[in-house]
Amino acid sequence: MPHLAFDFGLRTIGVAVAERRHGTATAISTIKARDGIPLWDRFDALVREWQPEGLIVGLPLNMDDSESDMSEAARRFGGRLERRYGIGVEFVDERLSTFEANQRGGSHDTAALIIAETWLNSLNASA
């Protein structure tokens, strides 16, 4: 079963899907948000369509490993996801994912893809 990965932003949230069994990740969507609150109907449709076994939220840490205001907002977003869908949420260090997404010519959905890839790589590293 897949996992959905999210690049949280106050105005836009990127979404990707990670397939653990195949070791693949795919960018699937960008969803508008208002002050970090997403258009929930779009999320509801994605969760119904993909039926994920888990959710992954990028955690924007500072370069010194400390958390920022955006880290706290991403954690709140993860908590909302978990309460709304009853699906476990994991947080993944997303430092430099936006920079890498820009290098790849993408934006928030590409950043979500990078978060999904980071999560998949962490599974391989611990195996």
N, CA, C and O atoms as a DFTB+ gen file, in Angstrom:
508 C
 N C O
     1  1       0.847      -1.192       0.000
     2  2       0.000       0.000       0.000
     3  2       0.884       1.243       0.000
     4  3       1.973       1.237       0.574
     5  1       0.417       2.295      -0.637
     6  2       1.230       3.505      -0.762
     7  2       1.211       4.377       0.489
     8  3       0.402       4.191       1.398
     9  1       2.117       5.317       0.498
    10  2       2.151       6.400       1.470
    11  2       1.999       7.698       0.679
    12  3       2.505       7.804      -0.438
    13  1       1.316       8.670       1.241
    14  2       1.253       9.989       0.637
    15  2       2.240      10.887       1.364
    16  3       2.316      10.879       2.592
    17  1       2.999      11.664       0.592
    18  2       3.997      12.579       1.145
    19  2       3.584      14.012       0.836
    20  3       3.054      14.305      -0.236
    21  1       3.837      14.902       1.800
    22  2       3.395      16.291       1.666
    23  2       4.542      17.265       1.908
    24  3       5.314      17.124       2.857
    25  1       4.632      18.258       1.024
    26  2       5.502      19.411       1.228
    27  2       4.593      20.530       1.706
    28  3       3.911      21.175       0.909
    29  1       4.589      20.757       3.020
    30  2       3.674      21.718       3.634
    31  2       4.124      23.146       3.368
    32  3       5.304      23.476       3.485
    33  1       3.161      23.982       3.009
    34  2       3.384      25.415       2.866
    35  2       2.139      26.148       3.310
    36  3       1.056      25.566       3.363
    37  1       2.284      27.410       3.625
    38  2       1.135      28.186       4.096
    39  2       0.137      28.473       2.975
    40  3      -1.056      28.633       3.233
    41  1       0.625      28.540       1.715
    42  2      -0.256      28.827       0.581
    43  2      -0.410      27.658      -0.393
    44  3      -1.387      27.592      -1.139
    45  1       0.551      26.741      -0.385
    46  2       0.530      25.624      -1.318
    47  2       1.105      24.391      -0.629
    48  3       2.084      24.484       0.112
    49  1       0.492      23.239      -0.879
    50  2       0.971      21.974      -0.318
    51  2       1.167      21.000      -1.477
    52  3       0.227      20.667      -2.199
    53  1       2.405      20.555      -1.634
    54  2       2.713      19.585      -2.673
    55  2       2.414      18.181      -2.174
    56  3       2.549      17.894      -0.984
    57  1       2.008      17.308      -3.087
    58  2       1.656      15.933      -2.730
    59  2       2.363      14.976      -3.684
    60  3       2.421      15.203      -4.893
    61  1       2.899      13.900      -3.109
    62  2       3.509      12.823      -3.893
    63  2       3.083      11.502      -3.277
    64  3       2.614      11.446      -2.140
    65  1       3.254      10.447      -4.048
    66  2       2.955       9.107      -3.535
    67  2       4.245       8.305      -3.530
    68  3       5.031       8.359      -4.475
    69  1       4.448       7.560      -2.448
    70  2       5.613       6.685      -2.308
    71  2       5.118       5.252      -2.244
    72  3       4.261       4.917      -1.427
    73  1       5.658       4.415      -3.107
    74  2       5.315       2.987      -3.146
    75  2       6.487       2.211      -2.559
    76  3       7.488       1.977      -3.237
    77  1       6.361       1.820      -1.315
    78  2       7.449       1.127      -0.621
    79  2       7.804      -0.191      -1.320
    80  3       8.981      -0.520      -1.467
    81  1       6.805      -0.926      -1.740
    82  2       7.041      -2.234      -2.350
    83  2       7.913      -2.130      -3.607
    84  3       8.767      -2.981      -3.855
    85  1       7.683      -1.075      -4.394
    86  2       8.431      -0.895      -5.635
    87  2       9.621       0.050      -5.471
    88  3      10.486       0.124      -6.344
    89  1       9.658       0.769      -4.351
    90  2      10.733       1.731      -4.125
    91  2      10.653       2.938      -5.044
    92  3      11.675       3.516      -5.415
    93  1       9.427       3.316      -5.411
    94  2       9.243       4.434      -6.334
    95  2       8.434       5.550      -5.692
    96  3       7.663       5.328      -4.759
    97  1       8.629       6.750      -6.215
    98  2       7.868       7.921      -5.763
    99  2       7.455       8.721      -6.990
   100  3       8.185       8.793      -7.979
   101  1       6.262       9.325      -6.908
   102  2       5.724      10.093      -8.021
   103  2       5.035      11.340      -7.488
   104  3       4.230      11.254      -6.561
   105  1       5.342      12.493      -8.064
   106  2       4.629      13.724      -7.726
   107  2       3.227      13.622      -8.316
   108  3       3.063      13.215      -9.466
   109  1       2.206      13.993      -7.523
   110  2       0.841      13.836      -8.040
   111  2      -0.009      15.101      -8.021
   112  3      -0.957      15.204      -8.800
   113  1       0.299      16.075      -7.150
   114  2      -0.626      17.199      -7.065
   115  2      -0.024      18.354      -6.275
   116  3       0.913      18.180      -5.496
   117  1      -0.584      19.528      -6.495
   118  2      -0.326      20.698      -5.668
   119  2      -1.689      21.223      -5.250
   120  3      -2.570      21.436      -6.083
   121  1      -1.851      21.429      -3.950
   122  2      -3.148      21.849      -3.421
   123  2      -2.994      23.208      -2.743
   124  3      -2.065      23.427      -1.965
   125  1      -3.898      24.094      -3.042
   126  2      -3.882      25.422      -2.434
   127  2      -4.258      25.332      -0.959
   128  3      -5.020      24.460      -0.541
   129  1      -3.700      26.258      -0.184
   130  2      -4.013      26.356       1.246
   131  2      -4.158      27.835       1.588
   132  3      -3.702      28.713       0.856
   133  1      -4.796      28.076       2.704
   134  2      -4.935      29.449       3.200
   135  2      -4.420      29.458       4.629
   136  3      -5.019      28.850       5.516
   137  1      -3.308      30.150       4.851
   138  2      -2.645      30.172       6.161
   139  2      -2.379      28.762       6.682
   140  3      -2.524      28.495       7.875
   141  1      -1.989      27.863       5.777
   142  2      -1.649      26.500       6.161
   143  2      -2.816      25.545       6.263
   144  3      -2.623      24.362       6.542
   145  1      -4.028      26.036       6.041
   146  2      -5.215      25.175       6.077
   147  2      -5.554      24.807       4.638
   148  3      -5.898      25.678       3.839
   149  1      -5.459      23.519       4.303
   150  2      -5.678      23.122       2.911
   151  2      -7.148      23.068       2.539
   152  3      -8.036      23.137       3.389
   153  1      -7.371      22.941       1.243
   154  2      -8.712      22.657       0.749
   155  2      -8.962      21.177       1.042
   156  3      -8.556      20.314       0.265
   157  1      -9.620      20.887       2.146
   158  2      -9.760      19.512       2.640
   159  2     -10.452      18.583       1.657
   160  3     -10.160      17.387       1.640
   161  1     -11.373      19.104       0.828
   162  2     -12.052      18.216      -0.113
   163  2     -11.065      17.587      -1.089
   164  3     -11.252      16.440      -1.495
   165  1     -10.016      18.319      -1.476
   166  2      -8.980      17.753      -2.363
   167  2      -8.207      16.656      -1.636
   168  3      -7.893      15.620      -2.222
   169  1      -7.901      16.886      -0.354
   170  2      -7.200      15.869       0.434
   171  2      -8.087      14.641       0.618
   172  3      -7.621      13.508       0.503
   173  1      -9.366      14.873       0.904
   174  2     -10.297      13.755       1.071
   175  2     -10.313      12.881      -0.184
   176  3     -10.302      11.653      -0.092
   177  1     -10.339      13.520      -1.356
   178  2     -10.373      12.775      -2.614
   179  2      -9.081      11.974      -2.809
   180  3      -9.127      10.826      -3.250
   181  1      -7.924      12.576      -2.481
   182  2      -6.654      11.863      -2.612
   183  2      -6.584      10.653      -1.680
   184  3      -6.120       9.584      -2.075
   185  1      -7.041      10.826      -0.456
   186  2      -7.001       9.716       0.507
   187  2      -7.944       8.604       0.059
   188  3      -7.605       7.426       0.176
   189  1      -9.124       8.958      -0.452
   190  2     -10.042       7.934      -0.974
   191  2      -9.417       7.200      -2.163
   192  3      -9.493       5.975      -2.255
   193  1      -8.800       7.963      -3.070
   194  2      -8.229       7.364      -4.284
   195  2      -7.040       6.456      -3.972
   196  3      -6.969       5.340      -4.487
   197  1      -6.111       6.913      -3.140
   198  2      -4.867       6.182      -2.909
   199  2      -4.936       5.213      -1.736
   200  3      -4.154       4.265      -1.673
   201  1      -5.869       5.440      -0.798
   202  2      -5.999       4.605       0.397
   203  2      -4.629       4.313       1.021
   204  3      -4.218       3.157       1.121
   205  1      -3.934       5.366       1.436
   206  2      -2.571       5.181       1.941
   207  2      -2.540       4.468       3.282
   208  3      -3.466       4.576       4.085
   209  1      -1.462       3.740       3.507
   210  2      -1.268       3.103       4.813
   211  2      -0.539       4.041       5.761
   212  3      -0.507       3.802       6.968
   213  1       0.049       5.110       5.224
   214  2       0.741       6.078       6.062
   215  2       0.884       7.404       5.343
   216  3       0.752       7.489       4.122
   217  1       1.158       8.436       6.124
   218  2       1.338       9.785       5.601
   219  2       2.712      10.290       6.023
   220  3       3.186       9.986       7.118
   221  1       3.346      11.059       5.149
   222  2       4.682      11.582       5.390
   223  2       4.622      13.089       5.216
   224  3       4.139      13.582       4.197
   225  1       5.108      13.818       6.203
   226  2       5.119      15.278       6.126
   227  2       6.561      15.748       6.231
   228  3       7.289      15.356       7.143
   229  1       6.963      16.590       5.292
   230  2       8.300      17.167       5.337
   231  2       8.425      18.110       6.519
   232  3       7.551      18.944       6.755
   233  1       9.515      17.975       7.260
   234  2       9.767      18.812       8.436
   235  2      10.908      19.768       8.104
   236  3      12.054      19.342       7.965
   237  1      10.598      21.060       7.976
   238  2      11.614      22.038       7.604
   239  2      12.491      22.433       8.803
   240  3      12.158      23.339       9.568
   241  1      13.597      21.741       8.938
   242  2      14.544      22.025      10.019
   243  2      15.557      23.058       9.564
   244  3      15.839      23.196       8.374
   245  1      16.099      23.779      10.532
   246  2      17.203      24.690      10.250
   247  2      18.473      23.869      10.027
   248  3      18.524      22.689      10.375
   249  1      19.482      24.491       9.452
   250  2      20.719      23.781       9.155
   251  2      21.410      23.268      10.426
   252  3      22.209      22.334      10.353
   253  1      21.115      23.863      11.580
   254  2      21.710      23.402      12.852
   255  2      20.831      22.370      13.562
   256  3      21.035      22.091      14.743
   257  1      19.855      21.804      12.848
   258  2      18.919      20.794      13.356
   259  2      17.831      21.354      14.264
   260  3      16.995      20.594      14.754
   261  1      17.820      22.652      14.499
   262  2      16.771      23.222      15.346
   263  2      15.484      23.383      14.530
   264  3      15.498      23.391      13.299
   265  1      14.375      23.509      15.259
   266  2      13.082      23.691      14.606
   267  2      12.735      25.168      14.519
   268  3      13.176      25.981      15.332
   269  1      11.940      25.491      13.521
   270  2      11.528      26.865      13.260
   271  2      10.015      26.982      13.430
   272  3       9.337      26.011      13.769
   273  1       9.502      28.184      13.188
   274  2       8.050      28.374      13.200
   275  2       7.386      27.496      12.137
   276  3       6.295      26.970      12.359
   277  1       8.043      27.338      10.982
   278  2       7.482      26.477       9.930
   279  2       7.507      25.012      10.350
   280  3       6.630      24.243       9.956
   281  1       8.499      24.618      11.143
   282  2       8.526      23.244      11.657
   283  2       7.294      22.999      12.525
   284  3       6.630      21.969      12.408
   285  1       7.002      23.958      13.389
   286  2       5.832      23.834      14.257
   287  2       4.550      23.777      13.436
   288  3       3.649      22.996      13.742
   289  1       4.462      24.605      12.386
   290  2       3.275      24.601      11.524
   291  2       3.147      23.261      10.802
   292  3       2.039      22.741      10.665
   293  1       4.259      22.698      10.340
   294  2       4.225      21.390       9.667
   295  2       3.782      20.304      10.648
   296  3       3.031      19.403      10.274
   297  1       4.237      20.381      11.891
   298  2       3.803      19.402      12.904
   299  2       2.299      19.527      13.174
   300  3       1.611      18.518      13.326
   301  1       1.789      20.760      13.235
   302  2       0.340      20.957      13.419
   303  2      -0.433      20.366      12.243
   304  3      -1.459      19.711      12.429
   305  1       0.069      20.602      11.035
   306  2      -0.550      20.047       9.831
   307  2      -0.567      18.516       9.903
   308  3      -1.587      17.896       9.603
   309  1       0.542      17.913      10.294
   310  2       0.601      16.461      10.449
   311  2      -0.408      15.963      11.461
   312  3      -1.044      14.930      11.252
   313  1      -0.558      16.690      12.557
   314  2      -1.551      16.321      13.567
   315  2      -2.970      16.392      13.019
   316  3      -3.795      15.529      13.318
   317  1      -3.258      17.416      12.218
   318  2      -4.589      17.531      11.605
   319  2      -4.849      16.354      10.665
   320  3      -5.942      15.786      10.653
   321  1      -3.823      15.992       9.870
   322  2      -3.972      14.850       8.965
   323  2      -4.288      13.580       9.747
   324  3      -5.202      12.833       9.396
   325  1      -3.523      13.344      10.806
   326  2      -3.694      12.120      11.595
   327  2      -5.081      12.058      12.221
   328  3      -5.726      11.010      12.206
   329  1      -5.542      13.183      12.771
   330  2      -6.873      13.202      13.390
   331  2      -7.978      13.046      12.344
   332  3      -8.962      12.348      12.585
   333  1      -7.824      13.682      11.202
   334  2      -8.868      13.649      10.174
   335  2      -9.013      12.269       9.539
   336  3     -10.128      11.812       9.287
   337  1      -7.878      11.603       9.279
   338  2      -7.926      10.350       8.530
   339  2      -7.631       9.110       9.361
   340  3      -7.821       7.992       8.880
   341  1      -7.176       9.279      10.583
   342  2      -6.862       8.126      11.418
   343  2      -5.714       7.299      10.857
   344  3      -5.649       6.087      11.061
   345  1      -4.809       7.970      10.147
   346  2      -3.647       7.319       9.530
   347  2      -2.396       7.906      10.167
   348  3      -2.298       9.120      10.347
   349  1      -1.435       7.042      10.509
   350  2      -0.199       7.496      11.131
   351  2       0.594       8.443      10.243
   352  3       0.630       8.289       9.022
   353  1       1.225       9.421      10.872
   354  2       2.032      10.422      10.173
   355  2       3.481      10.300      10.621
   356  3       3.772      10.226      11.814
   357  1       4.377      10.280       9.656
   358  2       5.816      10.329       9.925
   359  2       6.348      11.659       9.404
   360  3       5.871      12.175       8.393
   361  1       7.331      12.203      10.096
   362  2       7.966      13.435       9.663
   363  2       9.350      13.114       9.115
   364  3      10.083      12.301       9.679
   365  1       9.696      13.767       8.003
   366  2      10.969      13.541       7.337
   367  2      11.681      14.881       7.176
   368  3      11.080      15.868       6.753
   369  1      12.954      14.902       7.515
   370  2      13.781      16.101       7.335
   371  2      13.730      16.518       5.870
   372  3      14.104      15.749       4.984
   373  1      13.270      17.729       5.622
   374  2      13.142      18.193       4.243
   375  2      14.112      19.317       3.909
   376  3      13.900      20.040       2.935
   377  1      15.167      19.478       4.692
   378  2      16.120      20.537       4.399
   379  2      16.581      20.463       2.946
   380  3      16.932      19.398       2.438
   381  1      16.572      21.589       2.313
   382  2      17.043      21.764       0.935
   383  2      16.141      21.121      -0.116
   384  3      16.503      21.098      -1.292
   385  1      14.970      20.594       0.277
   386  2      14.091      19.984      -0.732
   387  2      13.572      21.030      -1.716
   388  3      13.441      20.732      -2.903
   389  1      13.273      22.245      -1.259
   390  2      12.793      23.288      -2.165
   391  2      13.897      23.681      -3.139
   392  3      13.648      23.873      -4.329
   393  1      15.118      23.799      -2.624
   394  2      16.258      24.105      -3.485
   395  2      16.420      23.018      -4.546
   396  3      16.583      23.326      -5.727
   397  1      16.378      21.755      -4.136
   398  2      16.522      20.652      -5.086
   399  2      15.354      20.621      -6.066
   400  3      15.545      20.343      -7.250
   401  1      14.145      20.906      -5.579
   402  2      12.975      20.933      -6.469
   403  2      13.172      21.992      -7.547
   404  3      12.878      21.749      -8.717
   405  1      13.666      23.161      -7.160
   406  2      13.929      24.213      -8.144
   407  2      14.999      23.773      -9.137
   408  3      14.902      24.071     -10.327
   409  1      16.022      23.062      -8.652
   410  2      17.071      22.549      -9.537
   411  2      16.503      21.567     -10.562
   412  3      16.986      21.486     -11.691
   413  1      15.480      20.828     -10.159
   414  2      14.843      19.849     -11.061
   415  2      13.795      20.502     -11.954
   416  3      13.194      19.833     -12.795
   417  1      13.570      21.806     -11.780
   418  2      12.599      22.509     -12.602
   419  2      11.171      22.373     -12.126
   420  3      10.239      22.628     -12.889
   421  1      10.979      21.976     -10.875
   422  2       9.635      21.795     -10.338
   423  2       9.361      22.747      -9.200
   424  3      10.104      23.702      -8.974
   425  1       8.277      22.473      -8.482
   426  2       7.932      23.306      -7.325
   427  2       7.469      22.424      -6.183
   428  3       8.161      21.473      -5.820
   429  1       6.298      22.722      -5.602
   430  2       5.856      22.039      -4.387
   431  2       5.609      20.538      -4.583
   432  3       5.936      19.742      -3.702
   433  1       5.037      20.144      -5.722
   434  2       4.824      18.710      -5.928
   435  2       6.162      17.991      -6.107
   436  3       6.305      16.836      -5.706
   437  1       7.141      18.670      -6.707
   438  2       8.481      18.087      -6.831
   439  2       9.156      18.005      -5.474
   440  3       9.866      17.040      -5.193
   441  1       8.941      19.018      -4.618
   442  2       9.485      18.967      -3.255
   443  2       8.854      17.800      -2.492
   444  3       9.541      17.120      -1.730
   445  1       7.552      17.559      -2.689
   446  2       6.896      16.403      -2.053
   447  2       7.504      15.104      -2.572
   448  3       7.684      14.152      -1.812
   449  1       7.818      15.065      -3.855
   450  2       8.480      13.906      -4.439
   451  2       9.831      13.659      -3.761
   452  3      10.170      12.517      -3.448
   453  1      10.589      14.709      -3.538
   454  2      11.894      14.588      -2.878
   455  2      11.729      14.100      -1.444
   456  3      12.532      13.300      -0.965
   457  1      10.694      14.575      -0.757
   458  2      10.398      14.103       0.602
   459  2      10.075      12.613       0.562
   460  3      10.545      11.855       1.410
   461  1       9.276      12.187      -0.415
   462  2       8.934      10.763      -0.564
   463  2      10.193       9.947      -0.845
   464  3      10.369       8.868      -0.278
   465  1      11.066      10.448      -1.712
   466  2      12.319       9.747      -2.022
   467  2      13.216       9.647      -0.786
   468  3      13.847       8.617      -0.551
   469  1      13.267      10.724      -0.004
   470  2      14.064      10.713       1.226
   471  2      13.544       9.650       2.181
   472  3      14.325       8.924       2.797
   473  1      12.223       9.560       2.302
   474  2      11.612       8.550       3.171
   475  2      11.944       7.142       2.677
   476  3      12.328       6.281       3.468
   477  1      11.798       6.909       1.380
   478  2      12.124       5.600       0.813
   479  2      13.602       5.254       1.047
   480  3      13.933       4.123       1.406
   481  1      14.483       6.237       0.842
   482  2      15.918       6.007       1.065
   483  2      16.220       5.674       2.521
   484  3      17.106       4.867       2.807
   485  1      15.481       6.297       3.445
   486  2      15.699       6.019       4.866
   487  2      15.290       4.578       5.193
   488  3      15.890       3.947       6.064
   489  1      14.281       4.060       4.505
   490  2      13.875       2.659       4.711
   491  2      14.974       1.721       4.228
   492  3      15.290       0.729       4.885
   493  1      15.548       2.039       3.086
   494  2      16.623       1.211       2.529
   495  2      17.867       1.254       3.412
   496  3      18.559       0.249       3.567
   497  1      18.145       2.415       3.987
   498  2      19.339       2.573       4.828
   499  2      19.205       1.783       6.124
   500  3      20.204       1.305       6.663
   501  1      17.983       1.640       6.629
   502  2      17.785       0.933       7.888
   503  2      17.537      -0.572       7.689
   504  3      17.458      -1.329       8.656
   505  1      17.418      -0.991       6.426
   506  2      17.145      -2.411       6.153
   507  2      18.412      -3.247       6.207
   508  3      18.361      -4.459       6.001
